[in-house]
């Protein structure tokens, strides 16, 4: 608020003696055992919930057992890298960033709320497929989905919709109305791979998108529990 810089606010996430960052992203309970204090020291309150021990990742085994997760990781990394608006140095103004709840323009900031969404205006088209040297080190270049940007984003009006539903209940949300345009799904973490990220290499991608049509035609989107989505604003060919 007020044009402040990112370093003008402090959010407690973890502590060096527990809850450590490693525990935060790997477990639901503190595992501070390495220092010999029998897990009794440090902060025990977890400011997140990960639905169990689901985030353990073996980088040396990614081709064998985690290829779906690795693909998703690579595509999300490329998406952020190619979209300069997701790498801001300053807080975005109200003209660029709008917060939403289950309905547009009505975010719920209460302690019991488990849903938040925002729309972000993309100032200019930066989605030319840039080769990512970081991903290349992990053989991301073998994923043909890295070419999604050049064809999918060029037609986007310049706005994305991002939502997080951390509730144990599903919810059908109302999307912001943009006359002459329609929201098109790109990411839905509730879907099985490869439909969690609808890049161009996804087989039957167009069919998968049409499955959302009943909701999107009414400016709605069904979100399952513990899921997040990214939607792109594209011209409505039927408008």
N, C-alpha and C positions, 0 to 999 in steps of 0.2 A: 504494500500500500504506500501511497505517497511518493512513488518513484524511488523507493529505497533499493539498495543493492542486495544481492543474495546474502552477503556477509553481515547484513544488519539484523538477521534473525537467527535464532539458535533452536534446533530441534534435537532433543536427546534421543539417540537411537541405541547406543550400546556403550559399554565401558570396558576398559582393558582387563579388569578382574572379574568380569561377569555382569550382566549378560554380554559375552563377547560377540563380535561380529560373526565369527565362525559359527557360534551357537545359534545366532539369530537366523542365519540363512540355511542352517542344516537341521536343527532340532526344534522341538517345541518346549523343551526343558533345558535348564543350564547343565553344561557338561564341562565344568571348570575343574578338571582332575589333574592336569599336568603338573601343577605346582605343589602337590602333596598335601593340600589343605582339605582333602576329602570332600570337595565340592561345597564347603561351608562358607567360603568367603565370597565377596562380591555381591552384586545386585541380582536378585532372583526373578524380578518381574520382567516378563517378556512383553514388549510393546508391539508384538505382532503375533500372528497365528498362521502356521503353515500347513494346517490340515495333516500333521504328522511328519515323519521323517521322509520327505519326498524329494529333497533337493540335492542329494548326494550325487556327484557327477565324477566319473572316472575319465579324465581326458585321454589317458592312454588306451582306453577301451571304447572310444566314441564310435568307431566304425562298426564294432561288434554288437553293442547293446544300446547305444544312445543316439543313433543316427537321426531319429526324428527330433529329439530335443536339440541336437547340434544344428540341424537344418533350421529350426525355428530361431535359435540363437543367432545364427549367421544372417538370416533375413532381417531380423529386428535390428541387428547392428548396422546392416547396410541401409535400412530405412532411416535410422537416426543420422547416419553419416551423410546421406544424400539430402536430408531435409535440414537446411540451416536453421529453420525456425524452431527446431527441437534442440538447438545448441546455443541458446541465447546467453549473452553476458549480463543483461539487465532483466529485471522483471517486466513482462509484457504489460502494456496498458490495457484498459478496458476495451479499447477499440479492437484489440487483437485477440484477447482472451476473455471468454465468457464461461461462467460456471453454471452447471445445471444439476437438477435433481431428477426424480422420475419424470418430471415435466420440464420443459425448457425454461431457463432463467430463474428457477426456484431451487437452488441448492439447499440441502438440509445439513447444517453444520452442528447439529445436536450430538451429544455423546452417544446416543443410541443409533444414530444413522450408520448404515453400512453400505452406502452408495454415494458415489460422486462421479461427475462427468464434466467435461469441458470441451468447448470448440476453440480451435486455434486457427487464426488466419495465417496462411502462408503468403508472404509478401510477393514472392516471385518464384517462377518455376526453376527449381534447382535439381530436378530429378533426372538428370542425365546420368546414366549408369557409370559411376566412378568405381574403378577397381580398388578394392580395399586390401592394402598390404597386410593388415592384421589378419583378416580372414584367410588370405592366401596362405599364410603360415600354417593354417589348420585345414588346408585343402577345401576351403569354402568355395573356391573357384570351380570346383567340380559340380556345384549346385547350379543347374541352369536357371533356377529361380532368381538368381541375382540379376537377371535382365528384366525383372518385373517393372522396374522404375520407368524405363524409357517409353513403354507403351501404356502403362496404367496411369501414371501420374500426369502425363502431358495434357490429358483432357480434363483434369481436375480443376474446378473453379478456383481453388486456392484456400481450402478449408478442410480441416479434419475434425472428427468427433471421437473422443476417447472416453471410455467409461469403465468403472471398476465396481463390481458387485461382490462385496466380501461377506454378504449374508448367506445363511444356510438355506435361504428360500430363493426361488427364481422370481424374476420380476419382468414385466413387459413395460418398456420405457417409451415415452413419447419423444420423438426427435425434433430438433428445431426445423421449422418450415423455411424452405428456401425455394420460392417460386421459380420454375424453369429448370430446377436441378433436383437430383435425387441422391440419397445416400447409398453408397455401395460398400458392402463389407470387404474388408481387407484382412483383419485379424479377429479371431474369436477363439479364445483359449479353451472353451468348453468343447470344441470340435476335435475329433481324432485327426491325427496327422494323415495326409498332408493338408487337410482342410482347415487346420488352425491358422494357416497363413496362405491366402489365396493368391499366390504368385502365378505367373504365366505358365509355369511348367506343371501345374496341378492338372491331372487328368480330369476331364469333365468339369472344368472350372466354371464354365458358363451355366451348366446344369446346377451346380452347387449354388451359384448366385441366385438363380431363378427360384430356388427353394425358399429364399427369403422374400420373394416378391409380394406374397400375400400381406406380409407385415409392412414392408417398406412402401408399398403403394398407399398405405394408410398412415405413413410417417411413424411407424412403430418398429420396435425391435425386441425380441424375447431374449433375455439374458438368463442363463442358468446360474446356480449358486457358485460362489467362489470363481468367478470368471471375469475376464476383461475383454474389451473389444476396441478395434480401431476401424472407423468408417471414413470413406473418402466421399467428397461432394463432387458429383459428375453431372454433366448436362443430361436432362431428361429427354430422351428421344421421342417420348410420347406427349411431351408438353405442347 
